[in-house]
Amino acid sequence: MKNRENENFGGFSVNLCRSGTASLRTNDAVYTVVPGCLMVNMLNRPAELLSRSGDYSQESVSVSLDMLLDFPSPVDIDIINMAIRHPVSELDEAVTSRLLDYYALLGKQDISRTDIYGKEIYRSLLYALMLEICDLFRSMRESRTDMPKPRQETLTDDFFRLLAQYYRQHHTVGFYADRLNRTPKYLSGAIRKLSGRSVSEWIALNLVREARSLLKTTDRTVLEISEDLNFSSPSVFIQFFRQHTGVTPLKYRRHG
């Protein structure tokens, strides 16, 4: 059975321009890419390549949702939000060189290796690269806190902050809309326009991510996890989990 969660989100690709120039459209905006530009694209919303020079080259790596969930500390939602809002960022020479070192190490790995250490080496290198990306976006977020933002971007920031705080307890669009003094329809439309996902989809993604983490890293029962995540009953939690992953919680715990 297909993993429906992966169909909805999938993950993202991280690309770094090495040479040449390109033009691409994403999130209804056009960006010029030059050497040292970092591009983060959601796999379910790929950027449209408009043009590129003959000498254009880039390093690329794709990170699936399953990989993200397997990392020791998952990428937090605020970082994903930054990547959505700022899909193209120009890096300084030192940071570019550091990221290229990771790409070079990843490129030397044989991803078809079936031994446990080969897979773990690749996963660890990929995790290190993602930590570097997270640190970059966190620095960018902090440096932009004093800059005025369009109203929709401010609303999106406020929503993601509320989501990070309350998604375990509150699963309805209405709760977040009330806190932000918007109608559920308006809030979902604004969030979807900027991020490509509705409020209910973001709530579900966070709940599934947390549930998968608890199933993999703890021995808590399905009842305890359903209570931790404020589901009305274990059966409702099981139905929700199966709807978004294609498997039951216990089957996921046994087979990952």
Buried (B, 14 or more C-beta within 10 A) or exposed (E): EEBBBBEBBBBBBBBBBBEBBBBBEBBEEEBEBBBBBBBBBBBBBEBEEEEBEEEBEBBEBBBBBBBBBBBEEBBBBBBBBBBBBBBBBBBEEEBBEEBBEBBEBBEEBEEEEEEEEBEEBBBEBBBEBBBBBBEBBBEEBEEEEEEEEEEEBEBBBBBBEBBBEBBEEBBEBEBBBBBBEBEBEEBBBBBBEBBBBBBBBBBBBBBBBBBBBBBEEEEEEBEEBBBBBBBEEBEEBBEBBBEBBBBBBEBBBEEE
